[in-house]
Amino acid sequence: MTKPQSREVLEFLRRHPQTGLTQQRAIAELRCYRLAARVADLRADGYNIRSVSVKQDGVRFARYVLEEGPTQLSAFV
């Protein structure tokens, strides 16, 4: 069963397939302070979420991108 905040993360990832989600944006827009944990929850539920390593202004961080297939679309209703 997906936790409420994990659902918010999933919905955000679906609405922003090109940009994905970073920890900074998750805090600002979703008030989610444990993005990696929510991504782990979603992965445990079977969602394919890719972690992309990004380096910007000398700082390295992860950007999470949902790679969703047709079976996953119908699984979360």
N, C-alpha and C positions, 0 to 999 in steps of 0.2 A: 504494500500500500504506500503510495507516494505521500510524503509529508506536505502540508500546505505551502511552506516556503519553497520546497523543491518543485512544486507545481508552478509557482511564480517564475522560478528560474527556467523551467521547461518552456513556459509560454513566452518568456522573453527571448529565449534562443530561437523559438519558432518564428517570432516576429522580426528577428534580426539575423537571418541566416548568413549574410555576408560579413557582418562586423563581429558577431559573436558577443561574448561577455567577459569582461575582466573584473578582478576583485574591486578595483576602484569604482567602476561603473555599477557593480552590484550593490556596493554600499550606498552610492549616491541615489540610485533609482529604485532599488528594491529593499534597502535597509537590511541587506544580507551580509553579515560579517563573517560567515563561514562558507564561502562559495565552494571551496574544494570539497567540503563535507556534503553539501547539497548535490554537487556533481557526482560524488561517489554514490549517494543514494540513488540518483537517477540511473547511473551505470548498473547498479545492483538490480534495478527494475528492468534492465534490458535495453536501455537507450544507448546508442552509440554516440558518445560525445568525445570529440578529438581535442586534445590539448596542444595548442600551438605556442611555442616559445617565442617571445617577442623581446627585442632589445630596443629601448627608446631612451635617448638622453643618458646613456650609460647604465640604465636600470633594466634588469631582466625580469619579466613577469609572464604569466600564462594568460592566454586568451582561449576560451572554451567555445567550440563550434559544434552544433548538433548536426550529425549526419544521419538524417532520418529516412527510413525506407517506408514503403506502403504498409507493411504489417505493423510498424510502430504507430503510424498515423491512426489506425483504427483501434489500437490497443488502449489509447488514452482518450477516453470520452467522458 
